[in-house]
Amino acid sequence: FSKEGFFYNKRYFKNKKLDINDYIVETNVTSMRYSNLMQEAFGDKGKDPFLVLIDAEGFDCKIILGMGKNSPFLPQQMIFEHKSCQKKEKVQTFQYLQSLGYTVQKADNANAVAWRSK
């Protein structure tokens, strides 16, 4: 996990004469597959989620590329941050979503939306 997001606001801390490191806590995080997370959240209800918002501090594209093509939990709509993805990974992510039937569009310099009709 990267502290990069915190350092984005480094100037704010400096102006307030605060040490940014006093506000960072390192912790272990359990990771899980997208399908396992959705299974835990939705169970066997047989419905895919309507909207999934991904904001994973630079891992958004990796999460999307890890979604199985046959996952029963592919959402109708998705919002994700593309600005932290490597250029090649961003292209792969957009192409992968398109191969799954999504229309993908950059919403701004940081975020993208993807939607599909059933």
DRENMITI-102764 format. One record per residue: z, y, x of N, C-alpha, C, O in turn. Coordinates in pm, whole numbers, m for minus. Example, Ala and Ser with C-alpha at 12.3 -4.5 7.8 and 13.67 -1.06 7.14 Angstrom:
REC      nz      ny      nx     caz     cay     cax      cz      cy      cx      oz      oy      ox
REC     780    m569    1319     780    m450    1230     780    m330    1320     846    m332    1424
REC     708    m225    1285     714    m106    1367     787       3    1290     804     114    1341
***
This chain:
REC      nz      ny      nx     caz     cay     cax      cz      cy      cx      oz      oy      ox
REC       0    m119      84       0       0       0       0     124      88      67     126     191
REC     m71     221      49     m86     342     130      m1     456      76      18     469     m45
REC      50     537     165     125     657     128      32     777     112      78     890      93
REC     m97     752     120    m196     858     120    m181     953       1    m194    1074      17
REC    m155     899    m116    m139     983    m235     m26    1082    m223     m37    1195    m272
REC      81    1042    m159     194    1132    m141     158    1246     m45     199    1360     m66
REC      83    1215      57      50    1314     158     m51    1416     107     m73    1520     170
REC    m112    1386      m6    m201    1482     m70    m122    1609    m105    m177    1719    m100
REC       6    1593    m140      92    1705    m178     180    1753     m63     281    1820     m86
REC     144    1721      57     225    1754     175     251    1905     184     362    1948     216
REC     150    1985     156     165    2131     163     274    2180      66     350    2270     100
REC     280    2121     m52     382    2159    m150     521    2137     m91     608    2224     m99
REC     542    2020     m32     671    1989      26     704    2084     141     817    2131     155
REC     604    2112     223     625    2201     336     663    2341     289     753    2403     346
REC     595    2391     186     627    2524     131     768    2530      75     832    2635      79
REC     816    2420      23     952    2414     m35    1056    2377      71    1175    2364      42
REC    1008    2361     197    1094    2322     309    1164    2188     283    1283    2171     311
REC    1087    2094     229    1136    1959     201    1065    1860     292     950    1881     331
REC    1133    1754     326    1074    1647     405    1018    1542     310    1094    1477     237
REC     887    1527     309     822    1434     216     876    1292     232     881    1217     134
REC     915    1254     352     966    1119     376    1097    1092     303    1133     976     283
REC    1169    1196     264    1292    1178     186    1261    1131      43    1350    1087     m29
REC    1135    1141       3    1096    1107    m133    1009     982    m142     956     949    m248
REC     996     914     m31     916     792     m28    1010     672     m11    1091     668      82
REC     996     577    m101    1077     455     m94     981     339     m78     891     319    m159
REC    1001     262      28     917     144      47     977      29     m31    1099       8     m30
REC     892     m45     m98     937    m157    m179     829    m265    m180     712    m236    m156
REC     869    m385    m207     774    m495    m222     723    m496    m365     799    m476    m460
REC     596    m520    m379     534    m525    m511     465    m660    m526     392    m704    m437
REC     489    m724    m637     423    m850    m665     285    m821    m722     273    m748    m820
REC     184    m878    m662      49    m859    m715      13    m980    m800      64   m1090    m780
REC     m75    m956    m895    m122   m1066    m980    m266   m1040   m1019    m314    m927   m1017
REC    m332   m1147   m1054    m471   m1136   m1097    m479   m1061   m1229    m387   m1066   m1311
REC    m589    m992   m1248    m613    m918   m1372    m595   m1008   m1494    m527    m972   m1590
REC    m657   m1126   m1489    m651   m1216   m1605    m508   m1263   m1632    m469   m1280   m1747
REC    m429   m1284   m1527    m290   m1325   m1547    m207   m1212   m1608    m122   m1236   m1694
REC    m232   m1090   m1561    m162    m974   m1618    m195    m959   m1766    m106    m936   m1848
REC    m322    m971   m1800    m364    m957   m1939    m313   m1072   m2025    m276   m1053   m2141
REC    m312   m1191   m1969    m258   m1307   m2041    m111   m1283   m2075     m66   m1312   m2185
REC     m39   m1228   m1978     102   m1198   m1999     119   m1090   m2107     210   m1098   m2189
REC      30    m991   m2106      41    m880   m2201      m9    m916   m2341      51    m877   m2441
REC    m120    m991   m2349    m183   m1018   m2477    m165   m1161   m2527    m183   m1189   m2645
REC    m128   m1252   m2438    m113   m1392   m2477    m246   m1449   m2522    m352   m1412   m2470
REC    m241   m1538   m2618    m362   m1602   m2669    m406   m1542   m2802    m445   m1615   m2893
REC    m398   m1411   m2813    m432   m1345   m2939    m581   m1344   m2967    m623   m1310   m3078
REC    m662   m1382   m2868    m806   m1391   m2888    m876   m1257   m2896    m992   m1250   m2936
REC    m807   m1150   m2859    m869   m1018   m2863    m874    m960   m2723    m778    m968   m2646
REC    m988    m901   m2690    m995    m830   m2564    m938    m690   m2585    m942    m638   m2697
REC    m885    m629   m2480    m829    m494   m2496    m940    m393   m2525   m1053    m408   m2479
REC    m907    m291   m2602   m1005    m188   m2634   m1029     m97   m2513   m1143     m65   m2481
REC    m920     m56   m2446    m930      37   m2334    m839      m9   m2221    m723     m44   m2243
REC    m892      m8   m2101    m811     m32   m1982    m828      88   m1891    m940     127   m1857
REC    m715     148   m1853    m713     260   m1761    m657     210   m1629    m544     161   m1623
REC    m736     220   m1524    m693     172   m1393    m670     292   m1303    m758     376   m1285
REC    m551     301   m1247    m518     404   m1149    m430     337   m1046    m308     338   m1056
REC    m494     279    m946    m424     192    m852    m432     242    m708    m440     163    m614
REC    m429     374    m693    m422     434    m559    m520     374    m459    m480     326    m353
REC    m647     377    m495    m751     332    m403    m794     188    m418    m884     143    m349
REC    m729     115    m509    m764     m27    m528    m843     m49    m657    m869    m164    m694
REC    m880      56    m725    m947      45    m854   m1073     m41    m846   m1092    m131    m928
REC   m1159     m13    m749   m1284     m88    m738   m1257    m235    m706   m1324    m323    m759
REC   m1159    m261    m622   m1124    m400    m589   m1076    m474    m714   m1109    m591    m733
REC    m999    m407    m797    m950    m470    m921   m1067    m505   m1012   m1075    m615   m1065
REC   m1159    m410   m1029   m1274    m435   m1116   m1362    m548   m1061   m1406    m635   m1135
REC   m1385    m545    m930   m1467    m651    m870   m1398    m787    m878   m1464    m890    m867
REC   m1268    m788    m898   m1193    m913    m913   m1186    m965   m1056   m1136   m1074   m1079
REC   m1236    m887   m1151   m1238    m932   m1290   m1345   m1039   m1305   m1461   m1018   m1267
REC   m1308   m1151   m1359   m1404   m1259   m1378   m1509   m1227   m1482   m1479   m1164   m1584
REC   m1632   m1270   m1456   m1742   m1245   m1551   m1715   m1306   m1687   m1761   m1254   m1789
REC   m1640   m1414   m1690   m1613   m1483   m1815   m1472   m1458   m1867   m1423   m1529   m1955
REC   m1407   m1357   m1813   m1270   m1326   m1856   m1269   m1292   m2006   m1354   m1216   m2052
REC   m1174   m1347   m2080   m1163   m1311   m2221   m1099   m1173   m2238   m1082   m1127   m2351
REC   m1063   m1109   m2128    m992    m981   m2135   m1073    m863   m2083   m1016    m764   m2038
REC   m1205    m873   m2089   m1288    m760   m2050   m1279    m655   m2162   m1309    m685   m2277
REC   m1238    m533   m2127   m1218    m432   m2231   m1348    m373   m2283   m1453    m382   m2219
REC   m1340    m312   m2401   m1455    m240   m2455   m1483    m115   m2372   m1599     m78   m2350
REC   m1375     m50   m2326   m1389      71   m2248   m1296      65   m2128   m1191       1   m2131
REC   m1338     133   m2022   m1260     132   m1900   m1269     271   m1835   m1376     333   m1833
REC   m1158     317   m1785   m1154     441   m1707   m1094     404   m1573    m991     336   m1567
REC   m1157     448   m1466   m1105     415   m1334   m1138     526   m1236   m1227     608   m1259
REC   m1063     526   m1126   m1083     626   m1023   m1179     571    m918   m1154     466    m858
REC   m1289     641    m897   m1388     595    m800   m1380     669    m667   m1438     625    m568
REC   m1310     781    m664   m1314     866    m544   m1254     800    m420   m1292     834    m308
REC   m1162     708    m437   m1098     643    m322   m1169     516    m278   m1131     456    m178
REC   m1271     476    m350   m1346     355    m314   m1443     387    m201   m1499     496    m194
REC   m1461     292    m113   m1563     306      m9   m1700     315     m78   m1718     259    m186
REC   m1794     384     m16   m1926     405     m79   m1991     274    m121   m2038     262    m234
REC   m1994     175     m31   m2057      46     m61   m1985     m23    m177   m2047     m82    m265
REC   m1853     m16    m174   m1771     m79    m279   m1792     m11    m414   m1793     m76    m518
REC   m1809     121    m411   m1833     196    m535   m1966     153    m597   m1974     131    m718
REC   m2069     142    m514   m2200      98    m563   m2189     m43    m620   m2242     m70    m728
REC   m2122    m133    m550   m2103    m271    m597   m2030    m273    m731   m2064    m350    m820
REC   m1929    m187    m745   m1850    m182    m869   m1936    m137    m986   m1933    m198   m1093
REC   m2013     m31    m966   m2100      18   m1074   m2203     m88   m1111   m2228    m111   m1229
REC   m2262    m154   m1011   m2361    m258   m1038   m2298    m378   m1108   m2357    m435   m1200
REC   m2178    m416   m1066   m2110    m529   m1128   m2081    m500   m1275   m2106    m584   m1362
REC   m2030    m381   m1302   m2002    m345   m1442   m2130    m345   m1525   m2130    m391   m1639
REC   m2238    m295   m1469   m2367    m295   m1540   m2413    m438   m1567   m2470    m466   m1672
REC   m2389    m528   m1472   m2429    m668   m1492   m2346    m734   m1603   m2389    m833   m1662
REC   m2228    m678   m1631   m2144    m728   m1740   m2177    m662   m1873   m2112    m691   m1974
REC   m2276    m575   m1874   m2318    m511   m1998   m2255    m374   m2024   m2266    m320   m2134
REC   m2190    m318   m1923   m2129    m186   m1937   m2229     m77   m1901   m2315     m96   m1816
REC   m2215      36   m1967   m2278     160   m1925   m2172     231   m1843   m2058     244   m1888
REC   m2207     276   m1726   m2110     338   m1636   m2154     479   m1603   m2271     504   m1574
REC   m2059     572   m1609   m2092     711   m1581   m1974     777   m1511   m1859     755   m1548
REC   m2004     858   m1411   m1899     937   m1347   m1857    1045   m1445   m1941    1117   m1500
REC   m1727    1057   m1466   m1675    1160   m1555   m1657    1291   m1478   m1675    1400   m1533
REC   m1622    1279   m1352   m1605    1394   m1264   m1609    1342   m1120   m1654    1230   m1096
REC   m1563    1421   m1026   m1567    1379    m886   m1468    1270    m852   m1474    1213    m743
REC   m1377    1239    m942   m1272    1141    m913   m1280    1018   m1003   m1249     908    m958
REC   m1320    1034   m1127   m1308     926   m1226   m1443     886   m1284   m1540     962   m1283
REC   m1443     763   m1335   m1563     711   m1402   m1520     643   m1532   m1406     598   m1546
REC   m1612     636   m1624   m1589     565   m1749   m1695     457   m1762   m1809     473   m1717
REC   m1656     348   m1823   m1750     239   m1850   m1725     193   m1992   m1610     183   m2036
REC   m1832     164   m2066   m1817     117   m2202   m1927      17   m2231   m2034      16   m2170
REC   m1895     m67   m2326   m1994    m167   m2369   m1984    m183   m2519   m1877    m165   m2578
REC   m2097    m218   m2580   m2095    m244   m2723   m2091    m396   m2739   m2152    m469   m2661
REC   m2021    m441   m2839   m2007    m584   m2861   m2119    m637   m2941   m2123    m757   m2969
***
